[in-house]
Amino acid sequence: MAEVLVYVDHVDGAVRKPTLELLTLARRVGEPVAVALGNGAADTAAALAEHGAVKVLTADAPEFADYLVVPKVDALQAAYDAVSPAAVLLPSSAEAKEIAARLALRIGSGIITDAVDLEAGDQGPVATQSAFAASYTTKSRVSKGTPVITVKPNSVAVEAAPAAGAVEALTVSFSATATGTKVLSRTPRESTGRPELTEAAIVVSGGRGVNGAENFAIIEALADSLGAAVGASRAAVDAGWYPHTNQVGQTGKSVSPQLYIASGISGAIQHRAGMQTSKTIVAVNKDAEAPIFDLVDYGVVGDLFAVVPQLTDEVKSRKG
């Protein structure tokens, strides 16, 4: 069976969930070969093997941390040259999509971004995408070269499938452009204790109806009771009520959780584009004519300041 390269997203050896989803998808079209780079790369092997990686190619060098993107492209190209895979899979993060685009250009191949599913086809892997603000579902494949595909988080349930996971050192020769953009400093992001927005199984978002930064405490309380991430509409972010990093929408982040709760969000197309592929959608809005109700699985017409605290209390009592 053909091998499929999977780019590993990890933090000091701790493999992030989107990579495990990629391994699950990769097994549908071939044998996963994981590529782990940077500090702690070798420590990823156990988790990767548990989820189907037949081989783990690792490389560590100062360039991966000190410079942006290009050293990782060099390494992934080295892995591509060594393996001659049937496909290359990466998560749909901002950095990984840039790596994917640069790699596709180098190897003369087509690229598909933000796939939500993957299946084997007679002429190579076929990717499913949500197009035009998730109004349509399309199936596509590349017409040239080895497909380079990025996959949105929460697109598939993670499935364990133990494999050999043999660790092999990857030899990387860095290109002249690898040191073009140097990282001069880093500022650690303050931890909220909540899951990453794009990876969360549950997202609770607030919009214009929250009516103030101080009122987002209501949204946060519900999110914390559910172990969820907190999102915000563009209107709430533009008003300065919540950080831009939490914006869900066409100009923010795209999420696809198992459960999405929208409170005080009208449901303009800008917001819908970022959350429409959520598995179950619940909305709370006092305007019965709000467009969001055309999209939801469950809707509550009511004042969020009355409904959301009651929901939070009910969740806590049932957990309790």
URKA-V920778 format. One record per run of one state. SS is the DSSP state (@ for helix, = for strand, . for the rest). FROM is the first residue (numbers start at 0). TO is the last residue. Records with the same first field share a line. If there is no record, write none. Layout:
# URKA-V920778
SS: FROM-TO  FROM-TO
This chain:
# URKA-V920778
.: 0-1  7-8  11-12  15-15  26-29  37-39  50-53  59-60  67-68  83-85  91-92  107-109  119-124  131-134  140-145  151-164  169-180  182-195  199-200  206-206  210-211  226-227  232-232  238-242  248-251  253-257  263-267  275-278  285-289  294-296  301-302  319-319
=: 2-6  9-10  13-14  30-36  54-58  66-66  86-90  110-118  125-130  135-139  146-150  165-168  181-181  201-205  228-231  246-247  252-252  258-262  279-284  297-300
@: 16-25  40-49  61-65  69-82  93-106  196-198  207-209  212-225  233-237  243-245  268-274  290-293  303-318
